[in-house]
Amino acid sequence: MSLFRTKPLGAIGQSPLPRVLGPVDLTLLGIGAIIGTGIFVLTGQAAAAHAGPAVVLSMVVAGVVSGLAALCYAELASSVPVSGSAYTYGYATLGELVAWIIGWDLVLEYALGAATVAVGWSAYVVSVFHDMGIPLPARFVAAPGTVITLADGSAVTALVNIPAILVSLAATTLLVIGIRESSRVNAVIVAIKVGVVIAIILIGSFFVVPSLWQPFIPPNQGSFGVYGWSGVLRGAGVIFFAYIGFDAVSTAAQEARQPQRDMPIGIIGSLIVCTVLYVLVSGVMVGLVSYRELGVAAPMAVAVDAARIKAQGTAWAGLLNIMPLVVKLGAVAGLSSTIIVQMMAQPRIFMAMAQDGLLPAWAARVHERFRTPHVTTLITGGIVTLASGFTPINVLGELVSIGTLFAFVVVSLGVLVLRRTRPDLPRPFRAPGFPAVPIASALASLALMAGLPWPTWERLLIWMGIGIVIYALYGRRHSRLAAANLASSRAGDVAIDAAN
């Protein structure tokens, strides 16, 4: 049972990181993480390949699942206001082995999540340069093996995604410099990308063609997940990536000025804002252009271009002629902030694991000048750089979705366990409808996981297998909690011997 030893809440110590973030900063961090590749890229792919116009329902399903999980995160974040997110919550409630598994799993969410966003960022940058008459070399703007059709009809096979690598390195540099600077940059970028999304909703709604919403749920094509209700479920599993980010707020708990109050505000507030925007913008997109045409790297730009064509000869023509470029620039800016927030989260989880002895002590080092976890930030930057430069976006997106859903299951179960084992624990925020909400959250997350393709499950199992081996060879042997328990046991034995 030593594998399931839990960490006493009183043993979860303080962090050397400065407390500089307020509720607005945390909410903007959440919005910055949420509005990214999911809405700018994966929405179109989910509509084209899985749900059709019913991608709107997929958005609602994914939003409800995220909302249930957000309530559980908010309770744990206010009760255990420390860095580490689901890893720390798992350690305090379900035990060390589960904590390690979820900490290892979160690499799929945050590091690979940032890599996915970097690939989407690259696609929009390539499109912007193309519009400016500066085509970038096709061999160097996509993952190896990706076949790219050129303007003259010929095709080339990509070797590496250089733009994705460059933006990953830039984000790493910014995060090493400091959290306050990263937060300020994020606030500016969030304002830009939210403005772009709202502009698309308001302007695009005038040119929606209702017939494009029919049939709202296209008939199933003979296989699970390709239209029909199964397509809505599969689409929700894929588009779920669009909601990832609110939980990244919980990794900044020890940099929040009043975490018990501010963490629930940041988590729930950012999710509510983004859910409303997502449902509206996805409905407008599938009303502007056939869903079959949205399975491209920049689907929002395709939708806006369709609105531009419809607006010719109207008062909107002048504005919509520049909107495709504005959308692409907004997407580039928006995806930049998402990369920053996702990459901010992962190093703090590594740092928490190192402080517990499950990773080497050097992983917990804080830069003397910048006061940031620079070692784990550089490691995370390396992972993101390699993954974004050499992995296709669809593989990354599905891995991130299944990894995040697994984290949601653990957090939901953690709320159930902690309510039972520590009913006296102060809870500034309590998830309503207990125990129905955490149970529904766990089951809904499992249902979306079930809707993802089997190859994604295989990759998850392989990744988890690697993590278990590392824990067995290093983490279990160097666990500080295990050492403390052993020392306490030996002290007890000495006391008993002395008494005898």
C-alpha distance (Angstrom), angle and dihedral (degrees) to the residues before:
residue distance angle dihedral
M1 . . .
S2 3.83 . .
L3 3.80 86.5 .
F4 3.80 88.8 67.0
R5 3.81 99.3 44.4
T6 3.79 109.4 139.1
K7 3.76 126.4 -139.2
P8 3.82 113.6 -117.5
L9 3.78 111.0 -118.5
G10 3.78 89.6 -128.0
A11 3.80 89.4 59.4
I12 3.80 92.7 58.8
G13 3.76 97.2 100.7
Q14 3.77 136.3 -157.8
S15 3.78 125.0 -82.8
P16 3.81 127.5 -125.5
L17 3.81 89.2 -135.5
P18 3.84 115.6 111.8
R19 3.83 120.3 -106.7
V20 3.81 102.4 -127.0
L21 3.84 105.8 133.9
G22 3.81 125.3 97.6
P23 3.85 130.5 -171.1
V24 3.82 93.6 -84.3
D25 3.81 91.2 49.7
L26 3.81 90.9 50.0
T27 3.81 93.6 46.9
L28 3.80 90.5 49.8
L29 3.81 89.9 47.9
G30 3.80 88.1 54.6
I31 3.81 93.5 47.8
G32 3.80 89.6 44.7
A33 3.80 90.4 55.2
I34 3.81 97.1 41.2
I35 3.81 102.3 47.1
G36 3.77 101.5 65.5
T37 3.79 141.0 84.6
G38 3.80 92.0 -9.3
I39 3.79 94.7 66.2
F40 3.81 99.0 26.7
V41 3.83 96.4 46.5
L42 3.81 118.6 2.6
T43 3.83 96.5 50.2
G44 3.78 90.1 69.9
Q45 3.80 93.0 46.3
A46 3.81 92.0 49.7
A47 3.81 90.9 50.5
A48 3.81 95.6 45.5
A49 3.79 98.3 44.2
H50 3.80 105.8 28.1
A51 3.80 123.6 8.1
G52 3.81 110.5 20.0
P53 3.83 112.9 -159.9
A54 3.82 86.7 -16.9
V55 3.80 86.4 77.7
V56 3.81 80.6 101.2
L57 3.82 87.9 66.0
S58 3.79 89.5 45.8
M59 3.80 87.2 55.6
V60 3.80 91.0 51.3
V61 3.82 92.8 48.2
A62 3.81 92.5 48.3
G63 3.81 90.0 45.5
V64 3.81 92.9 52.3
V65 3.81 91.8 49.1
S66 3.80 90.0 48.2
G67 3.81 90.8 47.5
L68 3.79 92.4 54.5
A69 3.80 90.2 49.1
A70 3.81 91.2 45.5
L71 3.81 90.8 58.4
C72 3.82 89.4 52.9
Y73 3.79 92.2 46.6
A74 3.80 90.7 49.0
E75 3.81 92.1 53.7
L76 3.79 94.1 48.6
A77 3.81 93.0 42.0
S78 3.81 90.7 55.0
S79 3.84 93.0 43.4
V80 3.82 97.2 42.5
P81 3.83 102.4 27.6
V82 3.80 98.6 -176.3
S83 3.79 136.6 110.4
G84 3.78 119.8 -90.9
S85 3.81 101.9 72.3
A86 3.82 113.8 -152.4
Y87 3.82 90.7 -1.2
T88 3.81 93.1 63.0
Y89 3.80 92.7 41.0
G90 3.80 90.5 51.4
Y91 3.82 91.6 49.5
A92 3.79 91.7 52.3
T93 3.80 95.3 47.1
L94 3.81 115.7 19.0
G95 3.80 104.0 27.8
E96 3.78 143.8 -102.3
L97 3.80 99.1 -66.6
V98 3.79 92.1 50.7
A99 3.81 89.3 46.1
W100 3.79 90.9 53.2
I101 3.79 92.4 47.2
I102 3.79 92.7 50.5
G103 3.82 92.4 43.6
W104 3.80 89.4 52.6
D105 3.80 90.1 44.4
L106 3.81 91.6 53.4
V107 3.80 88.6 66.9
L108 3.81 84.5 71.4
E109 3.79 90.7 53.2
Y110 3.78 104.4 42.3
A111 3.81 108.3 22.7
L112 3.80 96.0 36.5
G113 3.80 88.9 37.6
A114 3.79 89.3 59.2
A115 3.81 89.2 46.5
T116 3.81 90.7 52.9
V117 3.78 90.9 51.3
A118 3.80 90.6 48.1
V119 3.81 89.8 56.1
G120 3.81 90.4 50.6
W121 3.81 89.5 47.4
S122 3.79 89.1 53.3
A123 3.81 92.1 53.2
Y124 3.80 92.5 53.7
V125 3.82 92.8 45.2
V126 3.80 90.4 52.2
S127 3.81 89.2 50.2
V128 3.83 92.1 49.9
F129 3.80 92.4 51.2
H130 3.82 89.5 47.3
D131 3.80 90.8 53.9
M132 3.80 88.5 51.4
G133 3.81 90.4 54.0
I134 3.80 93.8 -106.8
P135 3.81 107.5 115.2
L136 3.80 113.0 -165.2
P137 3.84 118.3 -136.7
A138 3.80 105.4 -84.2
R139 3.79 93.4 -144.0
F140 3.79 90.8 64.3
V141 3.83 103.9 44.9
A142 3.83 103.8 67.6
A143 3.80 142.8 42.1
P144 3.83 118.6 -74.9
G145 3.80 112.3 -80.9
T146 3.81 94.9 22.9
V147 3.81 109.9 136.6
I148 3.81 112.2 -139.0
T149 3.81 122.6 -166.3
L150 3.79 113.1 -142.3
A151 3.80 127.4 -145.5
D152 3.81 91.9 -98.9
G153 3.80 91.4 55.8
S154 3.79 96.2 -104.7
A155 3.80 121.2 123.4
V156 3.79 133.7 -136.8
T157 3.79 132.2 -172.1
A158 3.79 116.2 -124.3
L159 3.81 122.4 -125.7
V160 3.81 105.0 -170.5
N161 3.81 140.3 -11.2
I162 3.82 102.7 -117.3
P163 3.87 98.1 174.1
A164 3.81 90.3 53.8
I165 3.80 90.3 50.9
L166 3.81 92.3 49.7
V167 3.82 95.5 50.6
S168 3.82 90.5 47.1
L169 3.80 90.5 54.2
A170 3.82 91.6 46.9
A171 3.82 92.3 51.6
T172 3.80 90.5 48.4
T173 3.79 90.8 54.0
L174 3.81 93.0 49.4
L175 3.81 92.6 49.5
V176 3.79 92.7 50.5
I177 3.82 89.2 54.6
G178 3.81 94.5 57.8
I179 3.83 151.8 -58.6
R180 3.81 94.5 -117.4
E181 3.80 92.2 54.9
S182 3.82 90.6 45.3
S183 3.81 90.6 50.3
R184 3.81 92.4 52.0
V185 3.79 93.0 49.3
N186 3.80 89.3 47.6
A187 3.83 92.9 52.1
V188 3.81 92.2 55.5
I189 3.81 93.4 46.2
V190 3.82 93.1 46.9
A191 3.80 89.9 56.7
I192 3.82 90.0 52.4
K193 3.79 97.9 48.7
V194 3.81 95.7 42.1
G195 3.80 87.3 51.3
V196 3.81 90.3 52.6
V197 3.81 92.9 49.8
I198 3.82 92.4 48.2
A199 3.83 90.7 48.1
I200 3.81 90.7 53.4
I201 3.81 91.0 49.8
L202 3.81 94.7 48.1
I203 3.82 99.1 40.7
G204 3.80 97.5 34.3
S205 3.81 92.8 52.5
F206 3.83 89.1 69.6
F207 3.81 91.5 61.0
V208 3.80 101.8 40.4
V209 3.82 113.7 134.1
P210 3.84 106.2 -147.2
S211 3.81 92.1 -157.1
L212 3.82 88.6 67.4
W213 3.82 87.6 66.9
Q214 3.82 89.7 63.0
P215 2.93 123.9 128.4
F216 3.78 87.2 24.9
I217 3.81 91.2 -164.5
P218 3.83 106.7 31.0
P219 3.82 114.4 -142.9
N220 3.78 117.9 -91.0
Q221 3.80 113.4 -92.5
G222 3.79 95.5 -142.0
S223 3.80 100.4 -83.7
F224 3.79 134.8 77.7
G225 3.78 113.9 -90.7
V226 3.80 98.8 16.9
Y227 3.83 103.0 109.0
G228 3.78 125.6 -50.5
W229 3.81 119.9 77.1
S230 3.79 90.9 -51.5
G231 3.80 86.5 58.3
V232 3.80 90.0 54.2
L233 3.83 88.7 54.0
R234 3.80 93.6 45.2
G235 3.79 89.6 45.5
A236 3.81 89.8 52.6
G237 3.80 89.7 52.0
V238 3.80 91.5 51.0
I239 3.80 96.8 39.9
F240 3.78 89.5 45.9
F241 3.79 84.2 88.2
A242 3.81 86.3 71.8
Y243 3.81 90.7 66.9
I244 3.77 97.1 47.4
G245 3.76 110.9 113.2
F246 3.80 108.8 62.2
D247 3.80 88.8 87.6
A248 3.81 89.5 54.7
V249 3.81 85.6 72.2
S250 3.82 88.6 68.8
T251 3.81 91.2 61.0
A252 3.82 89.3 64.8
A253 3.83 94.0 55.8
Q254 3.79 94.3 117.1
E255 3.79 91.0 51.0
A256 3.84 92.3 53.2
R257 3.79 117.5 101.5
Q258 3.83 94.7 -140.2
P259 3.82 105.1 12.6
Q260 3.82 97.5 175.4
R261 3.80 90.1 59.9
D262 3.79 103.0 26.6
M263 3.82 102.1 45.3
P264 3.85 96.5 65.4
I265 3.81 89.5 46.0
G266 3.79 92.2 52.6
I267 3.81 95.4 43.9
I268 3.80 100.4 44.7
G269 3.81 96.8 32.0
S270 3.80 94.8 54.4
L271 3.82 92.2 47.0
I272 3.82 94.0 50.9
V273 3.81 93.1 50.3
C274 3.79 93.2 48.3
T275 3.82 96.0 44.3
V276 3.80 92.0 56.7
L277 3.81 91.8 47.7
Y278 3.81 92.7 46.6
V279 3.78 96.7 52.4
L280 3.80 92.1 47.9
V281 3.81 97.6 45.0
S282 3.82 94.6 45.5
G283 3.81 90.0 51.9
V284 3.79 91.0 51.0
M285 3.82 93.0 47.2
V286 3.83 95.1 54.7
G287 3.81 88.5 44.2
L288 3.81 93.2 55.7
V289 3.81 99.7 48.9
S290 3.81 137.0 11.1
Y291 3.79 110.7 -82.9
R292 3.82 89.0 -127.1
E293 3.82 89.5 67.9
L294 3.80 94.8 54.3
G295 3.79 98.6 75.2
V296 3.82 92.4 100.9
A297 3.79 136.3 104.9
A298 3.82 93.8 -99.5
P299 3.85 106.4 32.1
M300 3.79 95.5 158.4
A301 3.79 90.1 58.2
V302 3.83 89.2 50.6
A303 3.81 90.5 53.2
V304 3.80 92.9 48.3
D305 3.80 91.0 47.8
A306 3.82 88.7 54.5
A307 3.81 88.9 52.8
R308 3.82 89.5 49.6
I309 3.80 91.5 55.7
K310 3.82 91.5 48.0
A311 3.82 90.5 49.9
Q312 3.82 96.5 57.5
G313 3.79 109.2 125.9
T314 3.81 93.7 19.9
A315 3.80 132.6 100.1
W316 3.82 88.3 -101.4
A317 3.81 94.3 60.1
G318 3.80 97.2 93.0
L319 3.80 94.2 49.0
L320 3.78 94.8 43.7
N321 3.79 92.2 49.8
I322 3.80 88.3 69.4
M323 3.81 96.7 34.0
P324 3.85 96.3 88.8
L325 3.80 89.7 58.4
V326 3.81 91.6 43.2
V327 3.81 90.4 51.3
K328 3.78 92.4 49.9
L329 3.79 92.8 48.0
G330 3.79 89.8 46.9
A331 3.79 89.8 50.1
V332 3.81 91.0 50.5
A333 3.80 90.4 51.0
G334 3.79 93.2 42.8
L335 3.76 95.2 49.0
S336 3.80 89.1 49.1
S337 3.80 91.8 61.8
T338 3.80 91.2 46.3
I339 3.79 90.7 55.3
I340 3.80 90.1 50.2
V341 3.81 94.7 51.6
Q342 3.81 95.1 43.5
M343 3.79 91.0 49.0
M344 3.81 90.5 46.8
A345 3.81 91.0 58.3
Q346 3.81 101.2 51.4
P347 3.85 99.1 57.9
R348 3.80 90.9 52.8
I349 3.79 90.7 55.4
F350 3.80 91.1 49.6
M351 3.81 87.6 48.3
A352 3.81 92.6 52.6
M353 3.82 90.8 49.0
A354 3.81 91.0 50.0
Q355 3.81 91.5 49.9
D356 3.81 87.1 55.9
G357 3.81 91.6 51.1
L358 3.80 94.5 -113.5
L359 3.80 89.7 114.5
P360 3.83 127.9 32.2
A361 3.81 116.3 -74.0
W362 3.81 93.2 -116.1
A363 3.80 88.5 68.6
A364 3.83 88.9 69.0
R365 3.80 96.1 56.0
V366 3.81 118.6 127.6
H367 3.80 121.5 -152.0
E368 3.82 110.6 -107.0
R369 3.80 94.1 -138.3
F370 3.80 106.0 29.9
R371 3.84 96.7 34.2
T372 3.80 91.8 -139.2
P373 3.83 130.2 125.7
H374 3.79 89.6 -103.9
V375 3.81 98.1 169.2
T376 3.80 95.5 55.8
T377 3.81 90.3 38.9
L378 3.80 89.8 57.9
I379 3.82 91.0 46.4
T380 3.80 90.7 49.8
G381 3.80 89.8 47.6
G382 3.79 89.8 53.8
I383 3.81 92.4 51.2
V384 3.80 92.3 47.5
T385 3.79 92.9 46.2
L386 3.80 94.1 52.7
A387 3.82 95.0 41.9
S388 3.81 94.6 47.5
G389 3.79 93.4 45.9
F390 3.80 97.5 49.2
T391 3.86 110.5 23.3
P392 3.86 129.2 79.7
I393 3.79 115.8 -115.9
N394 3.83 95.8 -122.7
V395 3.82 91.9 56.9
L396 3.80 91.6 47.1
G397 3.81 93.9 46.3
E398 3.80 95.2 52.3
L399 3.81 92.4 46.2
V400 3.80 90.6 51.5
S401 3.81 91.7 48.9
I402 3.80 95.5 51.1
G403 3.80 91.9 43.8
T404 3.79 92.3 51.7
L405 3.79 94.2 45.7
F406 3.79 89.2 52.6
A407 3.82 89.1 52.6
F408 3.81 89.3 51.1
V409 3.82 90.4 54.2
V410 3.81 91.0 53.3
V411 3.81 93.9 47.3
S412 3.82 91.7 48.8
L413 3.80 91.6 50.9
G414 3.80 88.8 46.0
V415 3.80 90.7 60.4
L416 3.82 90.2 52.4
V417 3.80 93.0 48.9
L418 3.81 96.7 44.2
R419 3.81 92.9 49.2
R420 3.80 87.8 56.2
T421 3.81 100.5 39.8
R422 3.81 98.1 37.6
P423 3.81 107.9 27.1
D424 3.83 88.9 154.1
L425 3.80 94.6 57.7
P426 3.83 112.6 119.5
R427 3.81 109.0 -108.5
P428 3.82 112.3 -172.6
F429 3.82 86.2 -177.7
R430 3.80 122.7 33.6
A431 3.81 123.0 -167.8
P432 3.83 105.6 -119.0
G433 3.78 124.0 -123.8
F434 3.79 96.2 32.2
P435 3.02 125.1 -143.1
A436 3.83 93.7 12.6
V437 3.83 96.5 61.5
P438 3.84 98.9 52.6
I439 3.82 91.4 41.6
A440 3.81 91.3 49.3
S441 3.81 90.0 46.3
A442 3.82 92.7 53.9
L443 3.81 93.6 45.5
A444 3.81 94.0 45.6
S445 3.80 91.5 50.0
L446 3.81 90.5 49.8
A447 3.81 89.5 50.0
L448 3.81 92.1 54.6
M449 3.80 90.0 46.6
A450 3.80 88.5 53.7
G451 3.80 89.5 55.3
L452 3.81 93.5 59.4
P453 3.83 120.7 95.6
W454 3.81 120.2 -89.0
P455 3.85 93.9 -117.9
T456 3.81 87.3 62.3
W457 3.81 89.6 53.5
E458 3.80 89.5 49.7
R459 3.79 91.4 53.6
L460 3.81 90.3 48.2
L461 3.81 92.2 51.2
I462 3.81 92.0 47.9
W463 3.80 91.0 49.3
M464 3.80 91.9 48.0
G465 3.81 90.1 48.4
I466 3.80 90.6 55.3
G467 3.81 89.3 49.4
I468 3.80 93.4 51.5
V469 3.81 90.6 52.4
I470 3.82 91.4 51.8
Y471 3.80 91.0 48.6
A472 3.80 92.1 49.5
L473 3.80 93.3 48.5
Y474 3.82 99.0 40.1
G475 3.80 119.0 -1.7
R476 3.79 98.7 54.7
R477 3.81 91.9 47.4
H478 3.82 95.3 48.6
S479 3.82 100.8 37.1
R480 3.79 109.8 137.5
L481 3.78 90.8 -153.0
A482 3.81 89.9 55.5
A483 3.81 90.3 48.6
A484 3.80 91.4 49.6
N485 3.81 91.6 48.7
L486 3.81 90.6 48.8
A487 3.80 92.2 49.6
S488 3.80 90.6 48.6
S489 3.80 91.0 49.3
R490 3.81 92.4 49.9
A491 3.80 91.1 48.1
G492 3.80 88.8 52.8
D493 3.78 91.5 49.9
V494 3.82 90.3 51.2
A495 3.80 90.9 50.0
I496 3.81 91.2 50.3
D497 3.80 91.9 48.6
A498 3.80 90.7 49.2
A499 3.80 91.0 50.1
N500 3.80 90.7 50.9
